[in-house]
Amino acid sequence: MPSPRTVLLTGAAGGLGTLMRGLLPEYGYDLRLFDVRPIEGAPDAITADLADREALREAVRGVDAIIHLAGISLESSFEKIVKANIEGTYHLYEAAREEEVGRVVLASSNHAVGYTPRPREGDPLIPVDTPHRPDTFYGLSKCFGEDLAQLYWDRHGLETVSVRIGSCFPEPARVRTLSVWLSPDDCARLFHAALTAEHVGHTIVHGSSANTRLWWDLGTARALGYEPRDDSEAYAGKLIAEQGELDPENPAHAHLGGHFVTDPPIWPY
C-alpha cells in the first residue's frame, strides 16, 4: 500500500497522541489532529467530542487513513466507557465508512486479554488468537473495538490493524511492563507498518518492543513489516532492585493485565 499522506490522529492531546505527534511526521505523514481537549500549539486541531458526528465526519473527510487513539484509557464506570469507547468508536467507523477512508489503525490493548495467564519459563508466547479475556470495562471496550473492526472489514471492506498496545511510555515503570513495554519509537514504527502494509483486512497485532522478557507473540506485527529495535532489559536491573521479581502467587503478577485485574487505575474525568 502506498504510504498515506494525510492521517487523522484522534486522541491527539493524550499521552500517546502527544508522543505520536512528535514522531509520525518523520515518516512523511501530514497529521490532522482531533481531540475533545484543545491542543496547545496546534491552532488547526479539531476540538470536538466523538459524539459530535458532524464534526467527526468533517475531520475524517479527505484523509487517507486514521489512527484512532481517542477515548478513555483507564477503568471507569460502564456508562462512561460505553459513551467514549464503544459509541465513540462506532461513530468513528461510521464516519470512515461514509467518507470512504480505506484504513484504520485502532488502539486496542493488552487489557482485552488481561485475564490471560502470563507465560512462565519454558511456556510458549501468548498467541495473537488467544480468546478475549478482558480485565475491566475498559478492556471489554477494546474487545468491542476489535470485533467492530472485523465487522466493518467483512461488511464494508474497511481495513483495520488493531494494535493491542502493551505499555507505551518513554520508560517502563513496573517489573511487569518489562514484558509488554512498547517504546515510543517502536510504536511509531509499528503504526507506520500498519498504515503501509498491503492487504491487511482485519489484522490484530501485539504492540511491544523486542523485549528480552517478552510475553506475547509479535509474529503478525512483524508480518506487516514491523521491525522493533528497542528492549526494556536496559531498565530491568533498576526496577527489580526497587520492586523485586514478579510473584507468581500475586494475581497482578500472574496475569497479562497486571494490576488491572486487582486494582485498576480509574479515569480521573
Secondary structure, 3 states (H helix, E strand, C coil): CCCCCEEEEECCCCHHHHHHHHHHHHHCCEEEEEECCCCCCCCCCEECCCCCHHHHHHHHCCCCEEEECCCCCCECCHHHHHHHHHHHHHHHHHHHHHCCCCEEEEEEEHHHHCCCECCCCCCCCECCCCCCCCCCHHHHHHHHHHHHHHHHHHHHCCEEEEEEECECCCCCCCCHHHCCECCHHHHHHHHHHHHHCCCCCEEEEEECCCCCCCCECCHHHHHCCCCCCCCHHHHHHHHHHHHCCCCCCCHHHHECCHHHHCCCCECCC
